[in-house]
């Protein structure tokens, strides 16, 4: 049963990454690795900026 639960968690993580659920975490990793000065955007600011950029520059999406 433990293997099934582990497999389901892995699948959920994979689907979350496809949907962009880990985008803020990736942003923070990139921000910290890039040696940027100043504070990183908050999670709320990040998602607002991401949605604004998608609305102003629509690209082909699957859905």
For each residue, the residues with C-beta under 8 A, 3 or more apart:
1: 4 5
2: 5 6
3: 6 7
4: 1 7 8
5: 1 2 8 9
6: 2 3 9 10
7: 3 4 10 11
8: 4 5 11 12
9: 5 6 12 13
10: 6 7 13 14
11: 7 8 14 15
12: 8 9 15 16
13: 9 10 16 17
14: 10 11 17 18
15: 11 12 18 19
16: 12 13 19 21 22
17: 13 14 20 21 22
18: 14 15
19: 15 16
20: 17 23
21: 16 17
22: 16 17 25 26
23: 20 26 27 46 50
24: 27 28 43 46 47
25: 22 28 29
26: 22 23 29 30
27: 23 24 30 31 40 41 46
28: 24 25 31 32 40
29: 25 26 32 33
30: 26 27 33 34
31: 27 28 34 36 40
32: 28 29 36 40
33: 29 30
34: 30 31
35:
36: 31 32 40
37:
38:
39:
40: 27 28 31 32 36
41: 27 45 46 49
42: 45 46
43: 24 46 47
44: 47 48
45: 41 42 48 49
46: 23 24 27 41 42 43 49 50
47: 24 43 44 50 51
48: 44 45 51 52
49: 41 45 46 52 53
50: 23 46 47 53 54
51: 47 48 54 55
52: 48 49 55 56
53: 49 50 56 57
54: 50 51 57 58 59
55: 51 52 58
56: 52 53
57: 53 54
58: 54 55
59: 54
60:
61:
62:
63:
